[in-house]
Structure formats: C-alpha cells, structure tokens
Amino acid sequence: MGLSFTIHAQNCSRSIDTDRPGQALTPYILTPKLFQVQSGITFREVDYTNASSQDDKAVEAVFRYGISRKLEVGGTLNYLNTNFNSSVLESSNSGISSTSLQARYYLYRGNNFFHIISMQLSLGIPVINDEFQQDYIYPRITLMSSKRINRYLFLTTNIGANWSGYQTNPDGFYVINLSYSLSRNTGVFVEQYSTFNNDIFEPKIDGGFSYLIKNGLLVDLSAGYYTEASTIDSDFFISVGISGRILLRKLGN
C-alpha cells in the first residue's frame, strides 16, 4: 500500500501496541494472557496504462496472544473482493484470500541505536477455493526494530523475506516508518516501503492517523498512492480499522 501521516498506536499510547495502521509491524510483544484483535477494511483502485482497471475491497483480521514476556502467537484471516475491467474482459472474484499462523519473539531490548528488536515468523496456509488458491505454503520472516528519537517522535523499521504462495523464490521487503504523537490520544505517521527482487523495486509511501478512544481501544485511518509509468497510471487505497484487547484471565471474574 503507500506516504501518509498517521501515528502507530504503540507510539501514541503505551496502553495498546498494535500493528495498525500502515505497513510496519511493531516489535513490541503482548504481555502474557493479553488477547488482541486488529481488524480493518481497505478500498483500493488501480488504473493501468492499457485502459484496464481493478478495484478491491479487502477485510483483514489479525489475532494476537501473549504467551510470555518474550513470546506471542497469533494468526490472520483475510477476505477479498476484486473486480477487473477492460475492453475485452470483465471478471469478479471474492472469498477467503489468505490465512496464516505467526509467532513473534523479543531478540533485544536495551539502549543502543535501536531500543527494541524482535522477529516474527508467519506461515501462510494455502486457502481451498477456486478464486485464490495458492500452490505452496508461504512463510514470511520479518525483523522489526524501534527507536524513540525524542518524547514525541519514533522510528520503526521492518526488513525481511516473503514467499507469495505462487512461486518458490522469495521477495525481499522493507518498511521505514516515522510516527509523531500529537497528544496522549492522537498520532500521525508517514512511511516508505517496498518489495524488491532481481527484477523489481517499487518504492511506495502511505500515511494516516490513529485515535485512542479509551484504554485498549484504538481506531485508525490511512491512505496511500503509487504510480509506475510503464504499467500503472494510478494505484490508490484508503483503509480504516480498529484495534482492541482484553486480558483473558479476568474473564471468569
């Protein structure tokens, strides 16, 4: 997706650490027995240089659970509706597009350049439908780091490798995210990110904002834009979402 001004929730308030909004994953680990849901919907429109177009509506749900002070586990579930139009073809597909299991682990916490470094391993499981059937199990490895530059400004970086599920060779990717706390409840961010391999390098930008409604409940809005002269006239998306958490050991009280 794409430059914008939004703040990552983990940097806006320590009451909730969420990966929304934006592309960057937070290196923070959930405390033990904390269960968190991060969900959102993304609307995307792409106009190609050959006069064809595509619009997508994607619904994402991420589930995270703290196991220990250094480890959390979770999973994702994504639903996609996509429509393609050209002078010779019209098509529409919808269904579960991807699902995965994941684990996140603290590697380092200290006072060097990066204050926190973590790693996440995700294992994509091929979905069983005609529209979005992947050919392979597809892992994704992400190294996340975070640095507090000053009281209000934070730097988060991601770098890693991703297998698509349709080919055996991985792509590299990175995210550089700057977020700024406007207040105790509101923040903005801007980030630059890209996927790359021997054939492609597509730098993109996006951004937005987040608002902490109350302790443990946050809403967000972000958007991004991309253009690539040879094939894409415009690629625009807007995403809205919500993140919430609950301490499971209190459910029986």
C-alpha positions as CSV (number, residue, x, y, z in Angstrom):
1,M,0.0,0.0,0.0
2,G,1.6,3.6,0.3
3,L,3.1,8.2,2.2
4,S,0.8,9.5,4.8
5,F,0.6,11.0,8.2
6,T,-0.7,8.6,10.8
7,I,0.8,7.5,14.1
8,H,1.4,4.0,15.2
9,A,-0.7,3.2,18.2
10,Q,2.3,1.7,20.1
11,N,4.0,5.1,19.9
12,C,0.9,7.1,20.6
13,S,0.0,5.4,23.8
14,R,1.5,2.5,25.8
15,S,-2.0,1.3,26.6
16,I,-2.1,-0.7,23.4
17,D,0.6,-1.9,21.0
18,T,-0.9,-2.5,17.5
19,D,0.4,-3.1,14.0
20,R,-2.3,-0.8,12.6
21,P,-2.3,1.5,10.7
22,G,0.3,1.3,8.0
23,Q,2.6,-1.5,6.8
24,A,5.1,-1.6,9.6
25,L,4.8,-4.2,12.4
26,T,5.6,-3.2,15.9
27,P,8.4,-5.0,17.7
28,Y,6.6,-4.9,21.0
29,I,5.3,-8.2,22.4
30,L,1.9,-8.5,24.1
31,T,2.1,-9.2,27.9
32,P,1.1,-12.8,28.9
33,K,-2.6,-13.6,28.7
34,L,-3.4,-10.5,26.7
35,F,-5.6,-11.2,23.7
36,Q,-5.8,-8.6,20.9
37,V,-7.7,-8.2,17.7
38,Q,-6.6,-5.8,14.9
39,S,-9.2,-5.5,12.1
40,G,-9.8,-3.2,9.2
41,I,-11.2,-2.8,5.7
42,T,-9.2,-1.4,2.7
43,F,-10.6,0.0,-0.5
44,R,-8.2,0.1,-3.5
45,E,-8.5,1.3,-7.0
46,V,-5.9,0.7,-9.8
47,D,-5.9,2.2,-13.3
48,Y,-3.5,0.6,-15.7
49,T,-1.8,2.2,-18.7
50,N,-3.6,-0.3,-21.1
51,A,-7.0,1.3,-20.2
52,S,-8.0,-1.6,-17.8
53,S,-8.8,-1.1,-14.2
54,Q,-9.2,-3.0,-10.9
55,D,-10.9,-2.3,-7.6
56,D,-10.5,-4.3,-4.5
57,K,-12.3,-4.5,-1.1
58,A,-10.2,-6.3,1.5
59,V,-11.2,-7.2,5.1
60,E,-8.4,-8.2,7.4
61,A,-8.4,-9.6,10.9
62,V,-5.2,-10.2,13.0
63,F,-5.3,-12.1,16.3
64,R,-2.5,-11.9,18.8
65,Y,-2.0,-13.6,22.2
66,G,0.8,-13.1,24.7
67,I,2.5,-16.3,25.9
68,S,5.4,-14.9,27.9
69,R,7.4,-11.6,28.2
70,K,9.3,-12.6,25.1
71,L,6.9,-14.6,23.0
72,E,3.4,-14.1,21.5
73,V,1.5,-16.2,18.9
74,G,-1.3,-15.3,16.6
75,G,-2.9,-15.6,13.2
76,T,-4.5,-13.7,10.3
77,L,-7.6,-14.1,8.2
78,N,-8.2,-12.1,5.1
79,Y,-11.3,-11.7,2.8
80,L,-11.0,-10.1,-0.7
81,N,-13.5,-9.0,-3.3
82,T,-11.8,-8.0,-6.5
83,N,-13.2,-6.7,-9.8
84,F,-11.3,-6.3,-13.1
85,N,-12.5,-4.4,-16.1
86,S,-11.0,-3.9,-19.6
87,S,-12.3,-3.6,-23.2
88,V,-12.2,-7.3,-23.7
89,L,-12.7,-8.8,-20.2
90,E,-14.7,-8.3,-17.0
91,S,-14.2,-10.5,-14.0
92,S,-15.1,-10.6,-10.3
93,N,-13.9,-12.9,-7.6
94,S,-14.5,-13.0,-3.8
95,G,-13.6,-15.2,-0.9
96,I,-11.0,-16.0,1.7
97,S,-7.8,-14.9,0.1
98,S,-5.2,-15.8,2.7
99,T,-4.7,-17.1,6.2
100,S,-1.6,-17.6,8.4
101,L,-0.2,-18.6,11.8
102,Q,2.5,-16.4,13.3
103,A,4.9,-16.2,16.3
104,R,6.8,-13.0,17.5
105,Y,9.8,-13.1,19.7
106,Y,12.0,-10.5,21.5
107,L,15.6,-10.6,20.4
108,Y,17.0,-7.5,22.1
109,R,16.0,-4.7,24.4
110,G,18.5,-2.1,25.5
111,N,19.9,1.4,25.0
112,N,21.8,1.1,21.7
113,F,20.6,2.7,18.5
114,F,17.5,0.5,18.3
115,H,15.9,0.1,21.7
116,I,13.8,-3.0,20.8
117,I,14.4,-5.7,18.1
118,S,12.1,-8.6,17.5
119,M,11.5,-11.2,14.9
120,Q,8.2,-12.6,13.5
121,L,7.8,-15.8,11.6
122,S,4.5,-16.2,9.7
123,L,3.4,-19.3,7.9
124,G,0.8,-18.8,5.3
125,I,-1.6,-21.7,4.8
126,P,-3.0,-22.2,1.2
127,V,-6.7,-21.5,1.1
128,I,-9.0,-24.0,-0.5
129,N,-11.1,-22.2,-3.1
130,D,-11.0,-21.6,-6.8
131,E,-10.5,-17.9,-6.7
132,F,-7.4,-17.5,-4.5
133,Q,-5.9,-21.0,-4.3
134,Q,-2.1,-20.8,-3.6
135,D,0.2,-23.5,-4.7
136,Y,2.6,-23.6,-1.7
137,I,2.8,-23.0,2.0
138,Y,4.3,-19.5,2.1
139,P,6.4,-18.2,5.0
140,R,7.2,-14.6,5.8
141,I,10.2,-13.6,8.0
142,T,10.2,-10.1,9.5
143,L,12.9,-8.4,11.6
144,M,11.3,-5.4,13.4
145,S,13.1,-2.6,15.4
146,S,12.0,0.6,17.1
147,K,13.8,3.7,18.4
148,R,12.4,6.6,20.4
149,I,14.1,9.7,18.9
150,N,12.6,12.1,21.4
151,R,9.5,12.5,23.5
152,Y,7.1,12.6,20.5
153,L,9.0,11.1,17.5
154,F,9.5,7.4,16.9
155,L,11.3,5.4,14.2
156,T,10.1,1.8,13.4
157,T,11.8,-0.3,10.7
158,N,10.9,-3.7,9.2
159,I,13.0,-5.8,6.8
160,G,12.5,-9.4,5.7
161,A,11.7,-12.0,3.1
162,N,8.3,-13.1,1.8
163,W,7.2,-16.1,-0.2
164,S,4.0,-15.5,-2.2
165,G,2.5,-19.0,-2.3
166,Y,2.6,-19.0,-6.1
167,Q,6.4,-19.3,-6.6
168,T,9.3,-20.9,-4.7
169,N,11.6,-17.9,-4.8
170,P,11.1,-15.2,-2.1
171,D,10.9,-11.4,-2.5
172,G,12.6,-9.0,-0.1
173,F,10.8,-6.1,1.6
174,Y,11.4,-3.2,3.9
175,V,9.4,-0.5,5.8
176,I,10.7,2.7,7.2
177,N,8.1,4.4,9.5
178,L,8.2,7.7,11.3
179,S,5.4,8.4,13.8
180,Y,4.7,11.5,15.9
181,S,2.5,11.9,18.9
182,L,0.2,14.9,18.7
183,S,-1.3,14.2,22.1
184,R,-1.9,11.4,24.5
185,N,-4.7,10.1,22.3
186,T,-3.8,11.1,18.7
187,G,-0.8,10.5,16.5
188,V,0.3,10.7,12.8
189,F,2.7,8.7,10.7
190,V,4.4,8.6,7.4
191,E,6.3,5.6,5.9
192,Q,8.1,4.5,2.9
193,Y,8.2,0.8,1.9
194,S,8.9,-1.5,-1.0
195,T,9.1,-5.1,-2.2
196,F,12.2,-6.0,-4.2
197,N,13.9,-8.8,-6.0
198,N,16.3,-9.1,-9.0
199,D,13.6,-7.8,-11.4
200,I,11.5,-5.2,-9.4
201,F,11.9,-2.4,-7.0
202,E,8.7,-0.5,-6.2
203,P,9.1,2.2,-3.6
204,K,5.8,3.4,-2.2
205,I,4.5,5.8,0.5
206,D,1.5,6.0,2.7
207,G,0.3,7.5,6.0
208,G,-2.5,8.5,8.2
209,F,-3.6,8.9,11.8
210,S,-4.9,7.0,14.8
211,Y,-7.0,7.9,17.8
212,L,-7.1,6.2,21.2
213,I,-10.8,6.1,22.2
214,K,-10.0,4.6,25.6
215,N,-7.5,2.3,27.3
216,G,-7.1,-0.7,25.0
217,L,-9.3,0.6,22.1
218,L,-7.9,2.5,19.1
219,V,-9.3,3.5,15.7
220,D,-7.3,4.5,12.6
221,L,-7.4,5.9,9.1
222,S,-4.7,5.7,6.5
223,A,-4.2,6.2,2.7
224,G,-1.5,5.8,0.0
225,Y,-0.8,6.5,-3.6
226,Y,1.5,4.9,-6.1
227,T,2.2,5.3,-9.9
228,E,4.6,3.4,-12.2
229,A,4.9,4.9,-15.7
230,S,5.2,1.6,-17.7
231,T,2.1,-0.2,-16.4
232,I,0.2,1.8,-13.7
233,D,-1.4,5.2,-14.1
234,S,-2.6,5.3,-10.5
235,D,-2.9,3.0,-7.5
236,F,-4.8,4.5,-4.6
237,F,-6.0,2.9,-1.4
238,I,-7.7,4.0,1.8
239,S,-8.0,1.9,4.9
240,V,-10.0,2.2,8.2
241,G,-9.6,0.0,11.2
242,I,-10.0,-0.7,14.9
243,S,-7.8,-2.5,17.4
244,G,-8.9,-3.8,20.8
245,R,-7.6,-6.0,23.6
246,I,-8.8,-7.9,26.6
247,L,-6.9,-9.7,29.5
248,L,-8.3,-13.2,29.4
249,R,-7.5,-14.2,33.0
250,K,-10.2,-11.6,34.1
251,L,-13.0,-13.2,32.0
252,G,-14.0,-15.5,34.8
253,N,-14.2,-12.8,37.5
